[in-house]
């Protein structure tokens, strides 16, 4: 058994998302005026070869803290799927 | 009423994910040897000011096709949440 961690890393709400603003403006230029805001982050899928879900959670939290997200500016969330 | 579109844009499985490979290697160097693969994509949250869910879906598919993903190399999927 293994797990697929579907991780979302996003800028903290308090931080200006310059990339999101640029895309929001581009969508406005394309005529999509019903869009209030756009925020852009990273989507990371990690296949973890682990039997126990608690250990898989621990590995996922560890790698998010240490490498995949910047705890100063970013938040992360994830779903674990058995495969 | 409005909708929050949570969009995931990922490289097609057939395409080599160079970024994912680099992160996979870095995790191995940090001692995480239980990880089989890492694939990295974009996570985009779009607030859509629309009452009707079918129209919100149409807008989301449109903006994914026209701007947020590259149909030649990327796939997209999304969830619509009422807010």
Backbone of each chain as nested JSON, in Angstrom:
{
  "chains": [
    {"id": "A", "residues": [
      {"number": 1, "name": "UNK", "atoms": {"N": [0.847, -1.191, 0.0], "CA": [0.0, 0.0, 0.0], "C": [0.886, 1.246, 0.0]}},
      {"number": 2, "name": "UNK", "atoms": {"N": [0.408, 2.312, -0.604], "CA": [1.159, 3.572, -0.624], "C": [0.144, 4.713, -0.586]}},
      {"number": 3, "name": "UNK", "atoms": {"N": [0.665, 5.91, -0.413], "CA": [-0.209, 7.082, -0.336], "C": [0.199, 8.113, -1.377]}},
      {"number": 4, "name": "UNK", "atoms": {"N": [-0.785, 8.84, -1.874], "CA": [-0.522, 9.96, -2.776], "C": [-0.907, 11.237, -2.013]}},
      {"number": 5, "name": "UNK", "atoms": {"N": [0.124, 12.048, -1.707], "CA": [-0.148, 13.307, -0.99], "C": [-0.376, 14.406, -2.025]}},
      {"number": 6, "name": "UNK", "atoms": {"N": [-1.55, 15.027, -1.98], "CA": [-1.863, 16.135, -2.903], "C": [-1.732, 17.431, -2.109]}},
      {"number": 7, "name": "UNK", "atoms": {"N": [-0.619, 18.118, -2.334], "CA": [-0.238, 19.259, -1.489], "C": [-0.5, 20.585, -2.22]}},
      {"number": 8, "name": "UNK", "atoms": {"N": [-1.089, 21.532, -1.521], "CA": [-1.298, 22.892, -2.056], "C": [-0.492, 23.867, -1.2]}},
      {"number": 9, "name": "UNK", "atoms": {"N": [0.379, 24.632, -1.852], "CA": [1.175, 25.64, -1.148], "C": [0.763, 27.016, -1.666]}},
      {"number": 10, "name": "UNK", "atoms": {"N": [0.291, 27.883, -0.769], "CA": [-0.196, 29.201, -1.208], "C": [0.431, 30.303, -0.37]}},
      {"number": 11, "name": "UNK", "atoms": {"N": [0.531, 31.498, -0.971], "CA": [1.027, 32.636, -0.214], "C": [0.034, 32.959, 0.898]}},
      {"number": 12, "name": "UNK", "atoms": {"N": [0.554, 33.438, 2.028], "CA": [-0.333, 33.881, 3.103], "C": [-1.237, 34.986, 2.571]}},
      {"number": 13, "name": "UNK", "atoms": {"N": [-2.478, 35.041, 3.115], "CA": [-3.474, 36.007, 2.604], "C": [-2.943, 37.449, 2.735]}},
      {"number": 14, "name": "UNK", "atoms": {"N": [-2.114, 37.679, 3.787], "CA": [-1.639, 39.046, 4.066], "C": [-0.588, 39.499, 3.049]}},
      {"number": 15, "name": "UNK", "atoms": {"N": [-0.094, 38.566, 2.252], "CA": [0.995, 38.915, 1.329], "C": [0.436, 39.19, -0.069]}},
      {"number": 16, "name": "UNK", "atoms": {"N": [0.885, 40.273, -0.692], "CA": [0.421, 40.66, -2.03], "C": [0.848, 39.598, -3.045]}},
      {"number": 17, "name": "UNK", "atoms": {"N": [-0.13, 39.068, -3.802], "CA": [0.164, 38.037, -4.802], "C": [0.31, 38.722, -6.159]}},
      {"number": 18, "name": "UNK", "atoms": {"N": [1.521, 39.112, -6.505], "CA": [1.786, 39.886, -7.728], "C": [1.404, 39.072, -8.975]}},
      {"number": 19, "name": "UNK", "atoms": {"N": [1.746, 37.769, -8.925], "CA": [1.441, 36.908, -10.074], "C": [-0.077, 36.805, -10.263]}},
      {"number": 20, "name": "UNK", "atoms": {"N": [-0.772, 36.637, -9.141], "CA": [-2.23, 36.539, -9.194], "C": [-2.861, 37.803, -9.748]}},
      {"number": 21, "name": "UNK", "atoms": {"N": [-2.312, 38.948, -9.341], "CA": [-2.835, 40.249, -9.825], "C": [-2.659, 40.35, -11.34]}},
      {"number": 22, "name": "UNK", "atoms": {"N": [-1.483, 39.919, -11.829], "CA": [-1.208, 40.007, -13.273], "C": [-2.19, 39.13, -14.049]}},
      {"number": 23, "name": "UNK", "atoms": {"N": [-2.457, 37.918, -13.547], "CA": [-3.391, 37.015, -14.233], "C": [-4.804, 37.592, -14.169]}},
      {"number": 24, "name": "UNK", "atoms": {"N": [-5.15, 38.174, -13.006], "CA": [-6.475, 38.784, -12.842], "C": [-6.67, 39.874, -13.9]}},
      {"number": 25, "name": "UNK", "atoms": {"N": [-5.649, 40.688, -14.095], "CA": [-5.723, 41.772, -15.086], "C": [-5.852, 41.205, -16.512]}},
      {"number": 26, "name": "UNK", "atoms": {"N": [-5.079, 40.162, -16.785], "CA": [-5.122, 39.543, -18.126], "C": [-6.511, 38.968, -18.409]}},
      {"number": 27, "name": "UNK", "atoms": {"N": [-7.113, 38.366, -17.373], "CA": [-8.466, 37.812, -17.55], "C": [-9.461, 38.942, -17.804]}},
      {"number": 28, "name": "UNK", "atoms": {"N": [-9.258, 40.087, -17.129], "CA": [-10.118, 41.253, -17.369], "C": [-9.99, 41.715, -18.807]}},
      {"number": 29, "name": "UNK", "atoms": {"N": [-8.774, 41.739, -19.32], "CA": [-8.54, 42.153, -20.715], "C": [-9.202, 41.173, -21.687]}},
      {"number": 30, "name": "UNK", "atoms": {"N": [-9.336, 39.895, -21.263], "CA": [-9.986, 38.907, -22.143], "C": [-11.506, 38.984, -22.022]}},
      {"number": 31, "name": "UNK", "atoms": {"N": [-11.97, 39.903, -21.137], "CA": [-13.418, 40.098, -21.039], "C": [-14.074, 39.376, -19.882]}},
      {"number": 32, "name": "UNK", "atoms": {"N": [-13.309, 38.728, -19.017], "CA": [-13.888, 38.026, -17.855], "C": [-13.96, 39.012, -16.679]}},
      {"number": 33, "name": "UNK", "atoms": {"N": [-15.074, 39.758, -16.622], "CA": [-15.185, 40.81, -15.597], "C": [-15.882, 40.329, -14.332]}},
      {"number": 34, "name": "UNK", "atoms": {"N": [-16.305, 39.041, -14.317], "CA": [-16.999, 38.525, -13.126], "C": [-16.024, 37.939, -12.114]}},
      {"number": 35, "name": "UNK", "atoms": {"N": [-14.713, 38.143, -12.362], "CA": [-13.719, 37.526, -11.487], "C": [-13.225, 38.547, -10.453]}},
      {"number": 36, "name": "UNK", "atoms": {"N": [-13.407, 38.216, -9.158], "CA": [-13.035, 39.149, -8.092], "C": [-11.55, 39.09, -7.759]}},
      {"number": 37, "name": "UNK", "atoms": {"N": [-11.017, 37.875, -7.73], "CA": [-9.584, 37.784, -7.362], "C": [-8.995, 36.477, -7.883]}},
      {"number": 38, "name": "UNK", "atoms": {"N": [-7.662, 36.465, -8.022], "CA": [-6.922, 35.28, -8.471], "C": [-5.711, 35.143, -7.559]}},
      {"number": 39, "name": "UNK", "atoms": {"N": [-5.518, 33.954, -6.99], "CA": [-4.311, 33.714, -6.184], "C": [-3.635, 32.457, -6.739]}},
      {"number": 40, "name": "UNK", "atoms": {"N": [-2.323, 32.542, -6.9], "CA": [-1.598, 31.45, -7.547], "C": [-0.593, 30.837, -6.572]}},
      {"number": 41, "name": "UNK", "atoms": {"N": [-0.547, 29.476, -6.545], "CA": [0.409, 28.787, -5.67], "C": [0.948, 27.558, -6.366]}},
      {"number": 42, "name": "UNK", "atoms": {"N": [1.502, 26.649, -5.574], "CA": [2.088, 25.407, -6.117], "C": [1.186, 24.222, -5.77]}},
      {"number": 43, "name": "UNK", "atoms": {"N": [1.112, 23.292, -6.729], "CA": [0.376, 22.041, -6.486], "C": [1.383, 20.917, -6.652]}},
      {"number": 44, "name": "UNK", "atoms": {"N": [1.565, 20.104, -5.614], "CA": [2.626, 19.091, -5.631], "C": [2.023, 17.737, -5.278]}},
      {"number": 45, "name": "UNK", "atoms": {"N": [2.273, 16.743, -6.137], "CA": [1.809, 15.376, -5.84], "C": [3.022, 14.526, -5.473]}},
      {"number": 46, "name": "UNK", "atoms": {"N": [2.951, 13.901, -4.32], "CA": [4.079, 13.1, -3.833], "C": [3.583, 11.681, -3.537]}},
      {"number": 47, "name": "UNK", "atoms": {"N": [4.206, 10.703, -4.192], "CA": [3.861, 9.292, -3.925], "C": [4.741, 8.795, -2.78]}},
      {"number": 48, "name": "UNK", "atoms": {"N": [4.107, 8.39, -1.675], "CA": [4.857, 7.958, -0.489], "C": [4.66, 6.459, -0.283]}},
      {"number": 49, "name": "UNK", "atoms": {"N": [5.774, 5.723, -0.277], "CA": [5.722, 4.275, -0.14], "C": [5.686, 3.929, 1.346]}},
      {"number": 50, "name": "UNK", "atoms": {"N": [4.503, 4.006, 1.959], "CA": [4.383, 3.845, 3.412], "C": [3.05, 3.143, 3.706]}},
      {"number": 51, "name": "UNK", "atoms": {"N": [3.072, 2.189, 4.631], "CA": [1.849, 1.424, 4.947], "C": [0.932, 2.215, 5.882]}},
      {"number": 52, "name": "UNK", "atoms": {"N": [1.548, 2.884, 6.893], "CA": [0.781, 3.483, 7.989], "C": [0.438, 4.939, 7.683]}},
      {"number": 53, "name": "UNK", "atoms": {"N": [-0.838, 5.305, 7.793], "CA": [-1.271, 6.662, 7.418], "C": [-0.66, 7.721, 8.34]}},
      {"number": 54, "name": "UNK", "atoms": {"N": [-0.489, 7.397, 9.63], "CA": [0.101, 8.402, 10.542], "C": [1.537, 8.721, 10.114]}},
      {"number": 55, "name": "UNK", "atoms": {"N": [2.275, 7.689, 9.717], "CA": [3.666, 7.917, 9.265], "C": [3.657, 8.726, 7.965]}},
      {"number": 56, "name": "UNK", "atoms": {"N": [2.698, 8.426, 7.092], "CA": [2.609, 9.167, 5.818], "C": [2.305, 10.642, 6.087]}},
      {"number": 57, "name": "UNK", "atoms": {"N": [1.431, 10.876, 7.078], "CA": [1.126, 12.276, 7.462], "C": [2.386, 12.965, 7.979]}},
      {"number": 58, "name": "UNK", "atoms": {"N": [3.121, 12.257, 8.824], "CA": [4.346, 12.829, 9.436], "C": [5.343, 13.188, 8.33]}},
      {"number": 59, "name": "UNK", "atoms": {"N": [5.53, 12.269, 7.372], "CA": [6.463, 12.531, 6.255], "C": [5.989, 13.755, 5.467]}},
      {"number": 60, "name": "UNK", "atoms": {"N": [4.675, 13.826, 5.206], "CA": [4.144, 14.942, 4.405], "C": [4.348, 16.277, 5.123]}},
      {"number": 61, "name": "UNK", "atoms": {"N": [4.024, 16.31, 6.409], "CA": [4.24, 17.561, 7.165], "C": [5.717, 17.935, 7.191]}},
      {"number": 62, "name": "UNK", "atoms": {"N": [6.566, 16.938, 7.395], "CA": [8.016, 17.181, 7.447], "C": [8.527, 17.805, 6.156]}},
      {"number": 63, "name": "UNK", "atoms": {"N": [8.185, 17.174, 5.018], "CA": [8.737, 17.668, 3.743], "C": [8.137, 19.028, 3.371]}},
      {"number": 64, "name": "UNK", "atoms": {"N": [6.894, 19.278, 3.826], "CA": [6.299, 20.61, 3.561], "C": [7.058, 21.673, 4.354]}},
      {"number": 65, "name": "UNK", "atoms": {"N": [7.327, 21.363, 5.623], "CA": [8.046, 22.332, 6.46], "C": [9.473, 22.549, 5.964]}},
      {"number": 66, "name": "UNK", "atoms": {"N": [10.165, 21.452, 5.655], "CA": [11.602, 21.564, 5.386], "C": [11.933, 22.022, 3.975]}},
      {"number": 67, "name": "UNK", "atoms": {"N": [11.054, 21.653, 2.988], "CA": [11.488, 21.924, 1.607], "C": [10.416, 22.552, 0.709]}},
      {"number": 68, "name": "UNK", "atoms": {"N": [9.175, 22.05, 0.8], "CA": [8.183, 22.415, -0.219], "C": [7.525, 23.776, 0.025]}},
      {"number": 69, "name": "UNK", "atoms": {"N": [7.533, 24.258, 1.275], "CA": [6.921, 25.578, 1.502], "C": [7.859, 26.435, 2.349]}},
      {"number": 70, "name": "UNK", "atoms": {"N": [7.675, 27.749, 2.223], "CA": [8.454, 28.698, 3.02], "C": [7.562, 29.136, 4.178]}},
      {"number": 71, "name": "UNK", "atoms": {"N": [7.819, 28.597, 5.394], "CA": [6.907, 28.858, 6.517], "C": [6.717, 30.353, 6.84]}},
      {"number": 72, "name": "UNK", "atoms": {"N": [7.657, 31.192, 6.391], "CA": [7.547, 32.628, 6.698], "C": [6.433, 33.267, 5.871]}},
      {"number": 73, "name": "UNK", "atoms": {"N": [6.296, 32.85, 4.623], "CA": [5.373, 33.546, 3.707], "C": [4.236, 32.661, 3.193]}},
      {"number": 74, "name": "UNK", "atoms": {"N": [4.374, 31.343, 3.38], "CA": [3.404, 30.446, 2.734], "C": [2.686, 29.547, 3.734]}},
      {"number": 75, "name": "UNK", "atoms": {"N": [1.458, 29.163, 3.334], "CA": [0.695, 28.141, 4.067], "C": [0.638, 26.905, 3.184]}},
      {"number": 76, "name": "UNK", "atoms": {"N": [0.442, 25.735, 3.807], "CA": [0.235, 24.533, 2.982], "C": [-0.947, 23.745, 3.535]}},
      {"number": 77, "name": "UNK", "atoms": {"N": [-1.561, 22.977, 2.655], "CA": [-2.617, 22.043, 3.075], "C": [-2.5, 20.834, 2.144]}},
      {"number": 78, "name": "UNK", "atoms": {"N": [-3.039, 19.693, 2.573], "CA": [-2.903, 18.511, 1.702], "C": [-4.02, 17.502, 1.975]}},
      {"number": 79, "name": "UNK", "atoms": {"N": [-4.212, 16.642, 0.988], "CA": [-5.099, 15.486, 1.149], "C": [-4.241, 14.246, 0.908]}},
      {"number": 80, "name": "UNK", "atoms": {"N": [-4.49, 13.191, 1.708], "CA": [-3.77, 11.93, 1.524], "C": [-4.726, 10.914, 0.921]}},
      {"number": 81, "name": "UNK", "atoms": {"N": [-4.307, 10.282, -0.163], "CA": [-5.148, 9.321, -0.889], "C": [-4.435, 7.97, -0.879]}},
      {"number": 82, "name": "UNK", "atoms": {"N": [-5.128, 6.89, -0.565], "CA": [-4.444, 5.586, -0.636], "C": [-4.406, 5.153, -2.102]}},
      {"number": 83, "name": "UNK", "atoms": {"N": [-3.298, 4.531, -2.507], "CA": [-3.206, 4.015, -3.877], "C": [-2.74, 2.557, -3.86]}}
    ]},
    {"id": "B", "residues": [
      {"number": 1, "name": "UNK", "atoms": {"N": [-24.339, 35.481, -4.222], "CA": [-23.601, 34.213, -4.123], "C": [-22.423, 34.248, -5.108]}},
      {"number": 2, "name": "UNK", "atoms": {"N": [-21.362, 33.576, -4.765], "CA": [-20.19, 33.53, -5.655], "C": [-19.558, 32.149, -5.511]}},
      {"number": 3, "name": "UNK", "atoms": {"N": [-18.613, 31.869, -6.38], "CA": [-17.946, 30.571, -6.357], "C": [-16.443, 30.749, -6.23]}},
      {"number": 4, "name": "UNK", "atoms": {"N": [-15.802, 29.803, -5.554], "CA": [-14.347, 29.763, -5.479], "C": [-13.896, 28.536, -6.269]}},
      {"number": 5, "name": "UNK", "atoms": {"N": [-13.209, 28.795, -7.398], "CA": [-12.716, 27.682, -8.227], "C": [-11.315, 27.33, -7.765]}},
      {"number": 6, "name": "UNK", "atoms": {"N": [-11.123, 26.082, -7.321], "CA": [-9.793, 25.616, -6.891], "C": [-9.228, 24.768, -8.027]}},
      {"number": 7, "name": "UNK", "atoms": {"N": [-8.298, 25.353, -8.783], "CA": [-7.824, 24.756, -10.043], "C": [-6.428, 24.157, -9.848]}},
      {"number": 8, "name": "UNK", "atoms": {"N": [-6.24, 22.942, -10.374], "CA": [-4.92, 22.284, -10.362], "C": [-4.49, 22.102, -11.815]}},
      {"number": 9, "name": "UNK", "atoms": {"N": [-3.303, 22.625, -12.138], "CA": [-2.752, 22.471, -13.498], "C": [-1.478, 21.651, -13.381]}},
      {"number": 10, "name": "UNK", "atoms": {"N": [-1.446, 20.492, -14.079], "CA": [-0.276, 19.61, -13.967], "C": [0.232, 19.231, -15.355]}},
      {"number": 11, "name": "UNK", "atoms": {"N": [1.517, 18.914, -15.422], "CA": [2.088, 18.441, -16.682], "C": [1.468, 17.098, -17.015]}},
      {"number": 12, "name": "UNK", "atoms": {"N": [1.262, 16.847, -18.307], "CA": [0.771, 15.538, -18.735], "C": [1.738, 14.473, -18.251]}},
      {"number": 13, "name": "UNK", "atoms": {"N": [1.173, 13.276, -17.902], "CA": [1.994, 12.19, -17.327], "C": [3.146, 11.819, -18.272]}},
      {"number": 14, "name": "UNK", "atoms": {"N": [2.91, 11.96, -19.581], "CA": [3.908, 11.523, -20.569], "C": [5.104, 12.478, -20.638]}},
      {"number": 15, "name": "UNK", "atoms": {"N": [4.979, 13.643, -19.996], "CA": [6.035, 14.654, -20.099], "C": [6.948, 14.607, -18.874]}},
      {"number": 16, "name": "UNK", "atoms": {"N": [8.252, 14.629, -19.088], "CA": [9.234, 14.568, -18.001], "C": [9.109, 15.821, -17.128]}},
      {"number": 17, "name": "UNK", "atoms": {"N": [8.92, 15.605, -15.821], "CA": [8.782, 16.739, -14.891], "C": [10.149, 17.008, -14.258]}},
      {"number": 18, "name": "UNK", "atoms": {"N": [10.92, 17.882, -14.883], "CA": [12.302, 18.142, -14.457], "C": [12.323, 18.713, -13.036]}},
      {"number": 19, "name": "UNK", "atoms": {"N": [11.359, 19.642, -12.785], "CA": [11.295, 20.268, -11.456], "C": [10.988, 19.202, -10.391]}},
      {"number": 20, "name": "UNK", "atoms": {"N": [10.032, 18.347, -10.713], "CA": [9.666, 17.286, -9.779], "C": [10.838, 16.355, -9.492]}},
      {"number": 21, "name": "UNK", "atoms": {"N": [11.608, 16.061, -10.53], "CA": [12.789, 15.168, -10.362], "C": [13.802, 15.811, -9.418]}},
      {"number": 22, "name": "UNK", "atoms": {"N": [14.0, 17.127, -9.586], "CA": [14.992, 17.826, -8.748], "C": [14.542, 17.803, -7.288]}},
      {"number": 23, "name": "UNK", "atoms": {"N": [13.253, 18.022, -7.051], "CA": [12.741, 18.018, -5.667], "C": [12.834, 16.61, -5.1]}},
      {"number": 24, "name": "UNK", "atoms": {"N": [12.523, 15.598, -5.927], "CA": [12.603, 14.207, -5.493], "C": [14.022, 13.888, -5.032]}},
      {"number": 25, "name": "UNK", "atoms": {"N": [15.012, 14.351, -5.789], "CA": [16.421, 14.11, -5.44], "C": [16.788, 14.822, -4.136]}},
      {"number": 26, "name": "UNK", "atoms": {"N": [16.302, 16.062, -4.006], "CA": [16.612, 16.834, -2.792], "C": [16.012, 16.143, -1.565]}},
      {"number": 27, "name": "UNK", "atoms": {"N": [14.802, 15.603, -1.718], "CA": [14.175, 14.905, -0.585], "C": [14.975, 13.65, -0.236]}},
      {"number": 28, "name": "UNK", "atoms": {"N": [15.508, 12.983, -1.26], "CA": [16.351, 11.807, -1.013], "C": [17.594, 12.208, -0.228]}},
      {"number": 29, "name": "UNK", "atoms": {"N": [18.177, 13.332, -0.597], "CA": [19.377, 13.823, 0.12], "C": [19.05, 14.165, 1.567]}},
      {"number": 30, "name": "UNK", "atoms": {"N": [17.771, 14.558, 1.811], "CA": [17.376, 14.877, 3.197], "C": [17.018, 13.61, 3.979]}},
      {"number": 31, "name": "UNK", "atoms": {"N": [17.096, 12.464, 3.275], "CA": [16.864, 11.194, 3.98], "C": [15.461, 10.623, 3.801]}},
      {"number": 32, "name": "UNK", "atoms": {"N": [14.635, 11.233, 2.964], "CA": [13.271, 10.716, 2.733], "C": [13.323, 9.732, 1.565]}},
      {"number": 33, "name": "UNK", "atoms": {"N": [13.612, 8.454, 1.918], "CA": [13.8, 7.452, 0.855], "C": [12.519, 6.699, 0.532]}},
      {"number": 34, "name": "UNK", "atoms": {"N": [11.424, 7.004, 1.258], "CA": [10.16, 6.293, 1.007], "C": [9.35, 6.972, -0.084]}},
      {"number": 35, "name": "UNK", "atoms": {"N": [9.927, 7.955, -0.742], "CA": [9.165, 8.72, -1.732], "C": [9.464, 8.195, -3.142]}},
      {"number": 36, "name": "UNK", "atoms": {"N": [8.402, 7.747, -3.844], "CA": [8.578, 7.154, -5.163], "C": [8.683, 8.207, -6.263]}},
      {"number": 37, "name": "UNK", "atoms": {"N": [7.827, 9.235, -6.161], "CA": [7.873, 10.254, -7.231], "C": [7.304, 11.577, -6.712]}},
      {"number": 38, "name": "UNK", "atoms": {"N": [7.686, 12.666, -7.393], "CA": [7.196, 14.013, -7.068], "C": [6.828, 14.686, -8.388]}},
      {"number": 39, "name": "UNK", "atoms": {"N": [5.623, 15.228, -8.478], "CA": [5.228, 15.995, -9.677], "C": [4.726, 17.358, -9.203]}},
      {"number": 40, "name": "UNK", "atoms": {"N": [5.198, 18.397, -9.879], "CA": [4.89, 19.767, -9.431], "C": [4.069, 20.485, -10.503]}},
      {"number": 41, "name": "UNK", "atoms": {"N": [3.016, 21.217, -10.041], "CA": [2.183, 21.977, -10.975], "C": [1.754, 23.275, -10.337]}},
      {"number": 42, "name": "UNK", "atoms": {"N": [0.709, 23.876, -10.903], "CA": [0.199, 25.163, -10.387], "C": [-1.13, 24.93, -9.668]}},
      {"number": 43, "name": "UNK", "atoms": {"N": [-1.302, 25.692, -8.574], "CA": [-2.594, 25.667, -7.859], "C": [-3.135, 27.085, -7.92]}},
      {"number": 44, "name": "UNK", "atoms": {"N": [-4.338, 27.254, -8.467], "CA": [-4.878, 28.603, -8.691], "C": [-6.27, 28.69, -8.077]}},
      {"number": 45, "name": "UNK", "atoms": {"N": [-6.481, 29.71, -7.242], "CA": [-7.819, 29.942, -6.678], "C": [-8.418, 31.181, -7.34]}},
      {"number": 46, "name": "UNK", "atoms": {"N": [-9.594, 31.025, -7.897], "CA": [-10.251, 32.124, -8.61], "C": [-11.636, 32.363, -7.998]}},
      {"number": 47, "name": "UNK", "atoms": {"N": [-11.867, 33.578, -7.529], "CA": [-13.204, 33.924, -6.997], "C": [-14.049, 34.435, -8.158]}},
      {"number": 48, "name": "UNK", "atoms": {"N": [-15.163, 33.761, -8.419], "CA": [-16.024, 34.121, -9.553], "C": [-17.361, 34.637, -9.028]}},
      {"number": 49, "name": "UNK", "atoms": {"N": [-17.684, 35.868, -9.409], "CA": [-18.902, 36.521, -8.939], "C": [-20.055, 36.117, -9.861]}},
      {"number": 50, "name": "UNK", "atoms": {"N": [-20.644, 34.938, -9.613], "CA": [-21.645, 34.378, -10.533], "C": [-22.67, 33.601, -9.694]}},
      {"number": 51, "name": "UNK", "atoms": {"N": [-23.95, 33.734, -10.047], "CA": [-24.998, 33.058, -9.261], "C": [-25.166, 31.597, -9.679]}},
      {"number": 52, "name": "UNK", "atoms": {"N": [-25.072, 31.384, -11.01], "CA": [-25.435, 30.071, -11.557], "C": [-24.194, 29.19, -11.686]}},
      {"number": 53, "name": "UNK", "atoms": {"N": [-24.293, 27.954, -11.153], "CA": [-23.106, 27.065, -11.134], "C": [-22.69, 26.645, -12.539]}},
      {"number": 54, "name": "UNK", "atoms": {"N": [-23.648, 26.495, -13.443], "CA": [-23.274, 26.089, -14.812], "C": [-22.45, 27.186, -15.488]}},
      {"number": 55, "name": "UNK", "atoms": {"N": [-22.853, 28.44, -15.234], "CA": [-22.082, 29.567, -15.82], "C": [-20.699, 29.628, -15.195]}},
      {"number": 56, "name": "UNK", "atoms": {"N": [-20.625, 29.36, -13.881], "CA": [-19.319, 29.383, -13.194], "C": [-18.405, 28.303, -13.782]}},
      {"number": 57, "name": "UNK", "atoms": {"N": [-18.999, 27.132, -14.064], "CA": [-18.211, 26.041, -14.672], "C": [-17.71, 26.469, -16.054]}},
      {"number": 58, "name": "UNK", "atoms": {"N": [-18.594, 27.106, -16.81], "CA": [-18.231, 27.533, -18.189], "C": [-17.07, 28.528, -18.141]}},
      {"number": 59, "name": "UNK", "atoms": {"N": [-17.161, 29.492, -17.194], "CA": [-16.092, 30.497, -17.048], "C": [-14.789, 29.801, -16.663]}},
      {"number": 60, "name": "UNK", "atoms": {"N": [-14.881, 28.847, -15.72], "CA": [-13.661, 28.165, -15.243], "C": [-13.018, 27.373, -16.381]}},
      {"number": 61, "name": "UNK", "atoms": {"N": [-13.833, 26.629, -17.13], "CA": [-13.249, 25.871, -18.258], "C": [-12.631, 26.811, -19.291]}},
      {"number": 62, "name": "UNK", "atoms": {"N": [-13.338, 27.907, -19.556], "CA": [-12.841, 28.891, -20.538], "C": [-11.474, 29.443, -20.156]}},
      {"number": 63, "name": "UNK", "atoms": {"N": [-11.371, 29.937, -18.899], "CA": [-10.116, 30.588, -18.492], "C": [-8.979, 29.565, -18.387]}},
      {"number": 64, "name": "UNK", "atoms": {"N": [-9.339, 28.296, -18.056], "CA": [-8.287, 27.258, -18.023], "C": [-7.754, 27.011, -19.429]}},
      {"number": 65, "name": "UNK", "atoms": {"N": [-8.681, 26.904, -20.393], "CA": [-8.257, 26.647, -21.776], "C": [-7.475, 27.829, -22.357]}},
      {"number": 66, "name": "UNK", "atoms": {"N": [-7.988, 29.046, -22.094], "CA": [-7.408, 30.2, -22.798], "C": [-6.151, 30.76, -22.157]}},
      {"number": 67, "name": "UNK", "atoms": {"N": [-6.042, 30.615, -20.804], "CA": [-4.916, 31.334, -20.165], "C": [-4.159, 30.511, -19.122]}},
      {"number": 68, "name": "UNK", "atoms": {"N": [-4.889, 29.783, -18.277], "CA": [-4.226, 29.211, -17.092], "C": [-3.469, 27.922, -17.386]}},
      {"number": 69, "name": "UNK", "atoms": {"N": [-3.846, 27.202, -18.462], "CA": [-3.081, 25.977, -18.747], "C": [-2.704, 25.947, -20.228]}},
      {"number": 70, "name": "UNK", "atoms": {"N": [-1.657, 25.17, -20.518], "CA": [-1.203, 25.003, -21.903], "C": [-1.744, 23.655, -22.374]}},
      {"number": 71, "name": "UNK", "atoms": {"N": [-2.822, 23.679, -23.191], "CA": [-3.493, 22.422, -23.571], "C": [-2.573, 21.405, -24.25]}},
      {"number": 72, "name": "UNK", "atoms": {"N": [-1.439, 21.862, -24.776], "CA": [-0.534, 20.933, -25.481], "C": [0.195, 20.046, -24.47]}},
      {"number": 73, "name": "UNK", "atoms": {"N": [0.571, 20.618, -23.328], "CA": [1.447, 19.88, -22.395], "C": [0.814, 19.638, -21.027]}},
      {"number": 74, "name": "UNK", "atoms": {"N": [-0.29, 20.358, -20.761], "CA": [-0.819, 20.308, -19.393], "C": [-2.266, 19.842, -19.339]}},
      {"number": 75, "name": "UNK", "atoms": {"N": [-2.628, 19.237, -18.198], "CA": [-4.012, 18.891, -17.893], "C": [-4.468, 19.807, -16.753]}},
      {"number": 76, "name": "UNK", "atoms": {"N": [-5.792, 20.011, -16.653], "CA": [-6.275, 20.767, -15.497], "C": [-7.483, 20.055, -14.901]}},
      {"number": 77, "name": "UNK", "atoms": {"N": [-7.709, 20.303, -13.625], "CA": [-8.914, 19.803, -12.945], "C": [-9.272, 20.854, -11.896]}},
      {"number": 78, "name": "UNK", "atoms": {"N": [-10.536, 20.856, -11.468], "CA": [-10.902, 21.887, -10.484], "C": [-12.098, 21.445, -9.642]}},
      {"number": 79, "name": "UNK", "atoms": {"N": [-12.238, 22.102, -8.507], "CA": [-13.424, 21.941, -7.659], "C": [-14.054, 23.325, -7.525]}},
      {"number": 80, "name": "UNK", "atoms": {"N": [-15.4, 23.373, -7.57], "CA": [-16.109, 24.643, -7.384], "C": [-16.756, 24.647, -6.008]}},
      {"number": 81, "name": "UNK", "atoms": {"N": [-16.484, 25.678, -5.234], "CA": [-17.009, 25.799, -3.87], "C": [-17.898, 27.038, -3.804]}},
      {"number": 82, "name": "UNK", "atoms": {"N": [-19.086, 26.923, -3.227], "CA": [-19.899, 28.149, -3.08], "C": [-19.367, 28.946, -1.889]}},
      {"number": 83, "name": "UNK", "atoms": {"N": [-19.362, 30.264, -1.996], "CA": [-18.926, 31.115, -0.881], "C": [-19.959, 32.194, -0.602]}}
    ]}
  ]
}
